[in-house]
Every structure is written in C-alpha cells, then in structure tokens.
C-alpha cells in the first residue's frame, strides 16, 4: 500500500507529540516551558514534512533516518556499441539465442566478412516509399527530379548519365538495346502527351537475351500530381507477388515492367505506352489500375533512360543472363 510522506510524516509527528504530551500534560502544567516546547516541536516537524514524495508503508519504520543516496545504473550499450567493443552483436531473436548457447554469440564480422543487411545490400528489399535520396553534385535539372526516387538503390549516390533518348536516338527496340544493354540498373523516365511524368526503376538493367529479370526492389512512379503525399516529390508503386517478372528483357521490345504494368514496345507501335497495374506492381491508392489514370494506352512525348556512371574497369552489376535468379 502506498502513502505519501505528507501523510506518514504527519502521522509520525502526531504519534511523537501525543506520547511526549501525555507525559508532559500529566502534570497538568500546560503552561510550563516544557509543554510549550513539545507542542512547538511537533508542529514544526509536521510542517517540515509537507511533501508529496511517494513512500511505501515500510518507510514508516525508517522515518528520521538519513536517506541513502540514489545510485544510477548506466544504460546498457546498444548493439552497435557492443559490437564495436567486443566484436559480437546482441540483436538475436529467441531462436538465435538458443543456438548461441551451443555455438557462441553471433560475430559482427565472421571471418572478416560483413553481414548481409539493408544498408549493405539495399536492393534485396522492397522499395522505400516515404524516404527520399539527397541531391548529388553534378545532377542536371532532370536528374535532380529523379534523384529522390533512388533512395536505397544502387544508384542513390552514384552520378547518372543519359544513355538513351528516344527523340535523339530513335523510337525502335534495336537502337534502345544498343544503348542500354549491359549497363547495369537504370531508371526510365517518360512524359505523355497529356503531361504525365512517370516511369520505373529497373535494378537489373537489360542484356537483350529474352529473359524475365526479377527484382523485389523494382518500382514504378508518377512525379507530382494528386497521388504524391504532401511534401513528397512522387508516388512509388512497389513490385508485388515476389520479385519475378519485374522486367521483361525482350530484344524486340523497349522497356517492359512486367508483362503489363508499364510496356513501351517501340518499333511499329511508335510512341505507344500501355499500363495495367495490380498483377505485378501496386495499384494507385484509389484503386486506379493505370499509371495514366483512366487511360490504359497513351502516346508519349519523350522517353529517356538514365544509368549510373562507372569508372573504367569498375565492376558493373547484372550485365549477364540470370537463368536461375531467385531475387
């Protein structure tokens, strides 16, 4: 049971006062100096203890003793601090803790190798929807529009270069693949004749071998417009149903995000683009199943592809076939 020191102090002082007063008053000498002193001391004790600090009943028996100085325990180290101090991490789930009893604690860098994680391998995770990449020095006006979309991708901090411009290079699939194949991941940017700016991020790029290239990190986007949240530069639509068929890498076609989410055939279809959302990429928040609103087919004003800039001899990822890729 809890009591406040206000209550306990008053009770203790009253008890002391009553005991001493009984002795003093028994002489029927209420006006004696001793009686007046006892009454005064009791009142002063009560006044000194007018505090709202919470105490427990057991504190009544320690009343009047010198309070022990509180000792503060420092907070436990974070997993990162512990890893830096000991070389081990302590963020295991219950199953890992059980295995740790038999095989020891999990090392931060076993055999000198860094552990798998989103910070080291961002494209093994779905696209982030509410974080945006910072500007990169050297971006032109159009690159600066696309840069925020590249948060947690392999291109987030890498300089970009325009590898394909349909108005400059031609609206045909052969030219398209001659410009984009084996260049790594890329972001596609197109503008419809109605002014909608949209496209998609292809983490695996193109090689022109006629395969379906999967990636859970692929996404589609629309810049600005009514679907972008307040203060956000765009809305992003994640890959759904697993990583498979994120990009149809067909040598006879232009960019194709799944068989139907965003398809730009090029060739005899000219500037046509088609979109049907829901099967492989998310629908828009209101259920609309096309990047182009009420239209499933539109004509494009322009089509561009941007790749990352790699130094001479630097490894470029995803530049070959992936017949058994599961990610």
One Martini backbone bead per residue (centre of mass of N, CA, C, O) as a GRO file, in nm:
protein
  327
    1UNK     BB    1   0.097   0.035   0.022
    2UNK     BB    2   0.049   0.374  -0.038
    3UNK     BB    3   0.226   0.667   0.075
    4UNK     BB    4   0.278   0.975   0.183
    5UNK     BB    5   0.489   1.181   0.356
    6UNK     BB    6   0.266   1.360   0.456
    7UNK     BB    7   0.117   1.139   0.610
    8UNK     BB    8   0.350   1.003   0.771
    9UNK     BB    9   0.461   1.253   0.914
   10UNK     BB   10   0.205   1.328   1.060
   11UNK     BB   11   0.176   1.064   1.212
   12UNK     BB   12   0.450   1.066   1.356
   13UNK     BB   13   0.429   1.341   1.494
   14UNK     BB   14   0.167   1.281   1.643
   15UNK     BB   15   0.276   1.042   1.806
   16UNK     BB   16   0.503   1.195   1.947
   17UNK     BB   17   0.328   1.414   2.070
   18UNK     BB   18   0.139   1.232   2.236
   19UNK     BB   19   0.355   1.099   2.416
   20UNK     BB   20   0.490   1.355   2.533
   21UNK     BB   21   0.228   1.494   2.625
   22UNK     BB   22   0.136   1.289   2.831
   23UNK     BB   23   0.366   1.349   3.024
   24UNK     BB   24   0.343   1.656   3.047
   25UNK     BB   25   0.021   1.671   3.107
   26UNK     BB   26   0.009   1.505   3.374
   27UNK     BB   27   0.093   1.769   3.546
   28UNK     BB   28  -0.094   2.013   3.460
   29UNK     BB   29   0.140   2.193   3.287
   30UNK     BB   30   0.067   2.379   3.011
   31UNK     BB   31   0.260   2.643   3.081
   32UNK     BB   32   0.509   2.508   3.047
   33UNK     BB   33   0.796   2.501   2.873
   34UNK     BB   34   0.786   2.201   2.791
   35UNK     BB   35   0.506   2.198   2.660
   36UNK     BB   36   0.559   2.417   2.453
   37UNK     BB   37   0.797   2.269   2.313
   38UNK     BB   38   0.649   2.015   2.217
   39UNK     BB   39   0.436   2.153   2.042
   40UNK     BB   40   0.630   2.307   1.857
   41UNK     BB   41   0.789   2.062   1.746
   42UNK     BB   42   0.551   1.915   1.619
   43UNK     BB   43   0.470   2.133   1.418
   44UNK     BB   44   0.744   2.151   1.273
   45UNK     BB   45   0.753   1.858   1.174
   46UNK     BB   46   0.504   1.875   0.994
   47UNK     BB   47   0.598   2.111   0.810
   48UNK     BB   48   0.866   1.975   0.701
   49UNK     BB   49   0.679   1.716   0.567
   50UNK     BB   50   0.549   1.881   0.320
   51UNK     BB   51   0.517   1.627   0.091
   52UNK     BB   52   0.468   1.427  -0.228
   53UNK     BB   53   0.635   1.196  -0.178
   54UNK     BB   54   0.654   0.864  -0.238
   55UNK     BB   55   0.564   0.602  -0.012
   56UNK     BB   56   0.598   0.332   0.192
   57UNK     BB   57   0.517   0.168   0.473
   58UNK     BB   58   0.816   0.089   0.544
   59UNK     BB   59   0.916   0.393   0.583
   60UNK     BB   60   0.815   0.435   0.879
   61UNK     BB   61   1.066   0.277   1.009
   62UNK     BB   62   1.272   0.508   0.862
   63UNK     BB   63   1.207   0.747   1.016
   64UNK     BB   64   1.477   0.986   1.030
   65UNK     BB   65   1.659   0.872   0.839
   66UNK     BB   66   1.907   0.872   0.627
   67UNK     BB   67   1.918   0.914   0.308
   68UNK     BB   68   1.996   0.739   0.046
   69UNK     BB   69   2.187   0.746  -0.219
   70UNK     BB   70   2.128   0.745  -0.533
   71UNK     BB   71   2.174   0.504  -0.788
   72UNK     BB   72   2.301   0.490  -1.115
   73UNK     BB   73   2.238   0.308  -1.407
   74UNK     BB   74   2.370   0.244  -1.684
   75UNK     BB   75   2.302   0.198  -1.989
   76UNK     BB   76   2.291  -0.020  -2.216
   77UNK     BB   77   2.438  -0.114  -2.482
   78UNK     BB   78   2.437  -0.108  -2.796
   79UNK     BB   79   2.486  -0.316  -3.053
   80UNK     BB   80   2.705  -0.135  -3.181
   81UNK     BB   81   2.879  -0.094  -2.925
   82UNK     BB   82   2.926  -0.393  -2.864
   83UNK     BB   83   3.060  -0.464  -3.132
   84UNK     BB   84   3.300  -0.263  -3.100
   85UNK     BB   85   3.406  -0.396  -2.825
   86UNK     BB   86   3.370  -0.734  -2.896
   87UNK     BB   87   3.262  -0.842  -3.196
   88UNK     BB   88   2.961  -0.856  -3.108
   89UNK     BB   89   2.616  -0.940  -3.122
   90UNK     BB   90   2.274  -0.849  -2.954
   91UNK     BB   91   2.009  -0.913  -3.191
   92UNK     BB   92   1.875  -1.168  -3.130
   93UNK     BB   93   1.667  -1.404  -3.154
   94UNK     BB   94   1.551  -1.670  -2.980
   95UNK     BB   95   1.684  -1.881  -3.169
   96UNK     BB   96   1.970  -1.758  -3.165
   97UNK     BB   97   2.010  -1.786  -2.858
   98UNK     BB   98   2.003  -2.092  -2.851
   99UNK     BB   99   2.244  -2.136  -3.044
  100UNK     BB  100   2.445  -1.966  -2.868
  101UNK     BB  101   2.483  -2.178  -2.642
  102UNK     BB  102   2.646  -2.380  -2.848
  103UNK     BB  103   2.807  -2.155  -3.065
  104UNK     BB  104   2.780  -1.876  -2.979
  105UNK     BB  105   2.811  -1.569  -3.055
  106UNK     BB  106   2.746  -1.337  -3.284
  107UNK     BB  107   2.930  -1.208  -3.524
  108UNK     BB  108   2.989  -0.919  -3.692
  109UNK     BB  109   3.264  -1.049  -3.858
  110UNK     BB  110   3.290  -1.328  -4.005
  111UNK     BB  111   3.593  -1.379  -4.129
  112UNK     BB  112   3.574  -1.060  -4.224
  113UNK     BB  113   3.268  -1.058  -4.294
  114UNK     BB  114   3.004  -0.894  -4.384
  115UNK     BB  115   2.686  -0.852  -4.322
  116UNK     BB  116   2.374  -0.885  -4.406
  117UNK     BB  117   2.194  -0.590  -4.536
  118UNK     BB  118   2.032  -0.302  -4.626
  119UNK     BB  119   2.284  -0.115  -4.633
  120UNK     BB  120   2.454  -0.316  -4.823
  121UNK     BB  121   2.167  -0.454  -4.962
  122UNK     BB  122   1.905  -0.279  -5.074
  123UNK     BB  123   1.795  -0.472  -5.329
  124UNK     BB  124   1.670  -0.701  -5.115
  125UNK     BB  125   1.441  -0.483  -5.096
  126UNK     BB  126   1.189  -0.300  -5.091
  127UNK     BB  127   1.079  -0.014  -5.169
  128UNK     BB  128   1.081   0.297  -5.060
  129UNK     BB  129   0.809   0.545  -4.978
  130UNK     BB  130   0.925   0.777  -4.735
  131UNK     BB  131   1.205   0.814  -4.881
  132UNK     BB  132   1.478   1.043  -4.985
  133UNK     BB  133   1.714   1.140  -5.181
  134UNK     BB  134   1.988   1.314  -5.212
  135UNK     BB  135   2.165   1.525  -5.358
  136UNK     BB  136   2.387   1.542  -5.647
  137UNK     BB  137   2.662   1.634  -5.770
  138UNK     BB  138   2.590   1.705  -6.125
  139UNK     BB  139   2.303   1.737  -6.153
  140UNK     BB  140   2.056   1.796  -6.343
  141UNK     BB  141   1.736   1.883  -6.366
  142UNK     BB  142   1.630   1.594  -6.428
  143UNK     BB  143   1.795   1.434  -6.222
  144UNK     BB  144   1.677   1.587  -5.974
  145UNK     BB  145   1.393   1.462  -6.008
  146UNK     BB  146   1.499   1.150  -5.974
  147UNK     BB  147   1.680   1.115  -5.722
  148UNK     BB  148   1.476   1.067  -5.480
  149UNK     BB  149   1.388   0.773  -5.589
  150UNK     BB  150   1.691   0.631  -5.513
  151UNK     BB  151   1.639   0.522  -5.251
  152UNK     BB  152   1.786   0.233  -5.179
  153UNK     BB  153   1.999   0.216  -5.414
  154UNK     BB  154   2.269   0.179  -5.634
  155UNK     BB  155   2.207   0.503  -5.731
  156UNK     BB  156   2.188   0.715  -5.499
  157UNK     BB  157   2.517   0.831  -5.524
  158UNK     BB  158   2.534   0.806  -5.825
  159UNK     BB  159   2.606   0.907  -6.110
  160UNK     BB  160   2.448   1.021  -6.404
  161UNK     BB  161   2.338   0.900  -6.738
  162UNK     BB  162   2.243   0.945  -7.064
  163UNK     BB  163   2.168   0.665  -7.282
  164UNK     BB  164   1.855   0.726  -7.364
  165UNK     BB  165   1.689   0.901  -7.647
  166UNK     BB  166   1.430   0.880  -7.855
  167UNK     BB  167   1.453   1.161  -8.003
  168UNK     BB  168   1.764   1.106  -8.069
  169UNK     BB  169   1.783   0.768  -8.135
  170UNK     BB  170   1.503   0.634  -8.142
  171UNK     BB  171   1.185   0.436  -8.190
  172UNK     BB  172   1.361   0.154  -8.130
  173UNK     BB  173   1.475  -0.152  -8.007
  174UNK     BB  174   1.761  -0.170  -8.118
  175UNK     BB  175   1.863   0.099  -8.015
  176UNK     BB  176   1.793   0.063  -7.726
  177UNK     BB  177   1.984  -0.190  -7.673
  178UNK     BB  178   2.250  -0.050  -7.768
  179UNK     BB  179   2.238   0.154  -7.510
  180UNK     BB  180   2.147  -0.044  -7.238
  181UNK     BB  181   2.313  -0.285  -7.248
  182UNK     BB  182   2.519  -0.368  -6.991
  183UNK     BB  183   2.471  -0.106  -6.759
  184UNK     BB  184   2.269  -0.175  -6.556
  185UNK     BB  185   2.095  -0.004  -6.368
  186UNK     BB  186   1.773   0.182  -6.416
  187UNK     BB  187   1.594   0.481  -6.521
  188UNK     BB  188   1.272   0.554  -6.631
  189UNK     BB  189   1.160   0.835  -6.849
  190UNK     BB  190   0.832   0.971  -6.905
  191UNK     BB  191   0.611   1.161  -7.138
  192UNK     BB  192   0.311   1.258  -7.199
  193UNK     BB  193   0.090   1.444  -7.386
  194UNK     BB  194  -0.058   1.523  -7.103
  195UNK     BB  195   0.207   1.544  -6.883
  196UNK     BB  196   0.288   1.279  -6.769
  197UNK     BB  197   0.526   1.177  -6.517
  198UNK     BB  198   0.699   0.866  -6.565
  199UNK     BB  199   0.798   0.523  -6.449
  200UNK     BB  200   1.104   0.323  -6.376
  201UNK     BB  201   1.285   0.078  -6.184
  202UNK     BB  202   1.579  -0.116  -6.299
  203UNK     BB  203   1.805  -0.306  -6.128
  204UNK     BB  204   1.902  -0.518  -6.378
  205UNK     BB  205   1.841  -0.433  -6.644
  206UNK     BB  206   1.993  -0.507  -6.965
  207UNK     BB  207   2.079  -0.774  -7.236
  208UNK     BB  208   1.891  -0.915  -7.469
  209UNK     BB  209   1.791  -1.247  -7.403
  210UNK     BB  210   1.474  -1.297  -7.333
  211UNK     BB  211   1.425  -1.236  -7.026
  212UNK     BB  212   1.323  -1.256  -6.692
  213UNK     BB  213   1.371  -0.998  -6.454
  214UNK     BB  214   1.424  -1.002  -6.112
  215UNK     BB  215   1.286  -0.765  -5.851
  216UNK     BB  216   1.194  -0.627  -5.540
  217UNK     BB  217   1.311  -0.318  -5.606
  218UNK     BB  218   1.114  -0.254  -5.799
  219UNK     BB  219   0.954   0.039  -5.965
  220UNK     BB  220   0.705   0.278  -5.983
  221UNK     BB  221   0.610   0.616  -6.110
  222UNK     BB  222   0.486   0.951  -6.011
  223UNK     BB  223   0.513   1.279  -6.068
  224UNK     BB  224   0.338   1.417  -5.870
  225UNK     BB  225   0.033   1.505  -5.815
  226UNK     BB  226  -0.237   1.362  -5.637
  227UNK     BB  227  -0.060   1.106  -5.520
  228UNK     BB  228   0.124   1.281  -5.376
  229UNK     BB  229   0.238   1.355  -5.097
  230UNK     BB  230   0.297   1.580  -4.878
  231UNK     BB  231   0.619   1.681  -4.988
  232UNK     BB  232   0.632   1.484  -5.219
  233UNK     BB  233   0.764   1.407  -5.542
  234UNK     BB  234   0.613   1.117  -5.526
  235UNK     BB  235   0.493   0.802  -5.639
  236UNK     BB  236   0.530   0.463  -5.534
  237UNK     BB  237   0.536   0.130  -5.688
  238UNK     BB  238   0.547  -0.181  -5.601
  239UNK     BB  239   0.638  -0.488  -5.600
  240UNK     BB  240   0.443  -0.785  -5.656
  241UNK     BB  241   0.459  -1.128  -5.602
  242UNK     BB  242   0.743  -1.082  -5.601
  243UNK     BB  243   1.028  -1.058  -5.817
  244UNK     BB  244   0.905  -1.161  -6.059
  245UNK     BB  245   0.880  -0.995  -6.360
  246UNK     BB  246   0.990  -0.699  -6.351
  247UNK     BB  247   1.151  -0.759  -6.635
  248UNK     BB  248   1.118  -0.762  -6.987
  249UNK     BB  249   1.395  -0.886  -7.182
  250UNK     BB  250   1.333  -0.783  -7.502
  251UNK     BB  251   1.476  -0.733  -7.816
  252UNK     BB  252   1.177  -0.642  -7.953
  253UNK     BB  253   1.177  -0.433  -7.705
  254UNK     BB  254   1.124  -0.223  -7.480
  255UNK     BB  255   1.031  -0.129  -7.196
  256UNK     BB  256   0.916  -0.390  -6.943
  257UNK     BB  257   0.707  -0.388  -6.670
  258UNK     BB  258   0.626  -0.646  -6.710
  259UNK     BB  259   0.365  -0.749  -6.913
  260UNK     BB  260   0.169  -0.464  -6.804
  261UNK     BB  261   0.244  -0.210  -6.624
  262UNK     BB  262   0.496  -0.111  -6.831
  263UNK     BB  263   0.470  -0.064  -7.186
  264UNK     BB  264   0.731  -0.009  -7.450
  265UNK     BB  265   0.775  -0.132  -7.759
  266UNK     BB  266   0.811   0.008  -8.010
  267UNK     BB  267   0.845   0.048  -8.330
  268UNK     BB  268   0.541   0.002  -8.476
  269UNK     BB  269   0.418   0.157  -8.210
  270UNK     BB  270   0.608   0.375  -8.136
  271UNK     BB  271   0.468   0.592  -7.873
  272UNK     BB  272   0.351   0.366  -7.717
  273UNK     BB  273   0.175   0.314  -7.399
  274UNK     BB  274   0.124   0.072  -7.133
  275UNK     BB  275  -0.119   0.011  -6.850
  276UNK     BB  276  -0.136  -0.249  -6.577
  277UNK     BB  277  -0.234  -0.279  -6.261
  278UNK     BB  278  -0.183  -0.548  -5.982
  279UNK     BB  279  -0.015  -0.809  -6.066
  280UNK     BB  280   0.303  -0.671  -6.024
  281UNK     BB  281   0.193  -0.389  -5.938
  282UNK     BB  282   0.075  -0.147  -5.778
  283UNK     BB  283  -0.178   0.033  -5.711
  284UNK     BB  284  -0.344   0.293  -5.666
  285UNK     BB  285  -0.498   0.415  -5.386
  286UNK     BB  286  -0.793   0.428  -5.554
  287UNK     BB  287  -0.752   0.169  -5.772
  288UNK     BB  288  -0.602   0.247  -5.999
  289UNK     BB  289  -0.474   0.059  -6.310
  290UNK     BB  290  -0.304   0.327  -6.408
  291UNK     BB  291  -0.062   0.560  -6.476
  292UNK     BB  292  -0.287   0.719  -6.678
  293UNK     BB  293  -0.544   0.654  -6.536
  294UNK     BB  294  -0.811   0.610  -6.753
  295UNK     BB  295  -0.572   0.521  -6.927
  296UNK     BB  296  -0.399   0.249  -7.095
  297UNK     BB  297  -0.335   0.426  -7.354
  298UNK     BB  298  -0.053   0.614  -7.486
  299UNK     BB  299   0.126   0.897  -7.580
  300UNK     BB  300   0.454   0.997  -7.628
  301UNK     BB  301   0.693   1.254  -7.605
  302UNK     BB  302   0.905   1.097  -7.414
  303UNK     BB  303   1.220   0.891  -7.375
  304UNK     BB  304   1.425   0.784  -7.094
  305UNK     BB  305   1.763   0.674  -6.988
  306UNK     BB  306   1.930   0.604  -6.674
  307UNK     BB  307   2.261   0.563  -6.563
  308UNK     BB  308   2.539   0.481  -6.418
  309UNK     BB  309   2.859   0.581  -6.318
  310UNK     BB  310   3.161   0.421  -6.431
  311UNK     BB  311   3.458   0.329  -6.402
  312UNK     BB  312   3.726   0.216  -6.537
  313UNK     BB  313   3.692  -0.128  -6.451
  314UNK     BB  314   3.436  -0.127  -6.309
  315UNK     BB  315   3.194  -0.291  -6.164
  316UNK     BB  316   2.897  -0.419  -6.325
  317UNK     BB  317   2.597  -0.508  -6.252
  318UNK     BB  318   2.400  -0.708  -6.434
  319UNK     BB  319   2.557  -0.819  -6.737
  320UNK     BB  320   2.386  -1.092  -6.739
  321UNK     BB  321   2.250  -1.370  -6.720
  322UNK     BB  322   1.949  -1.514  -6.515
  323UNK     BB  323   1.829  -1.825  -6.502
  324UNK     BB  324   1.834  -1.860  -6.151
  325UNK     BB  325   1.693  -1.624  -6.041
  326UNK     BB  326   1.543  -1.531  -5.697
  327UNK     BB  327   1.560  -1.178  -5.692
   0.00000   0.00000   0.00000
